[in-house]
Amino acid sequence: GYADTFYSTVYGHSDGLSDSVLGLKYLIANKGTAVPESYERIYSGEKNLYYNPFYLPILYTGSTNAIVYNEDWRLHVNNMAVALTGYDLLDASQNVLWDNAEAFANELRKTEADIVRQNGGYISATAEGEYLLTSIIYDENWHIKVNGNAVAPEKYMEHFLSVPLAEGENHIVMYYVPDG
């Protein structure tokens, strides 16, 4: 993620939950830019570099790709956490339970796919589980093969790409071909 309130390029307001789902492990920000207190500053200078302890990997596995949709993004992410790990990320007043958020992120990192090669619109990985879940935006132009067999991409959390996997270890190849 990149936050810069001086130049025309601006990465909006950083939020631990949305940054996590988008897989933002590090955030570069101008001094004075609002960054969550829970982020660790690992470099100070003209720009500061922060580590997000709640980041999720770009590819991980789960036992479901069915997440109950909620228009409130925070509740939607909470539904994801509960469905995948059982961790509730929000208390009754919808305040983030940061200890649970970190435990949730750590739990999903245990199921991170092993990326063999990544180059632009090409990803090769290995994973074991029922679904390969991603922080990649769903698009029908992704071509996916699991163990050499073509597989149709599915939606995950209404916006992201998921892939059904076979039992055991899987070799996944994903490549993007734009229309036209």
Secondary structure, DSSP 8 states (H G I E B T S, - for coil): -EE-SSSS-------HHHHHHTT--EEEEETT----TTSEEEE-SSEEEEE-TT---SEEEES-------SSHHHHHHHHHHHHH----B-TT--B-HHHHHHHHHHHHTTB-EEEEEETTEEEEEEESSEEEEEEE--TTEEEEETTEEE--EEETTTEEEEE--SSEEEEEEEE----
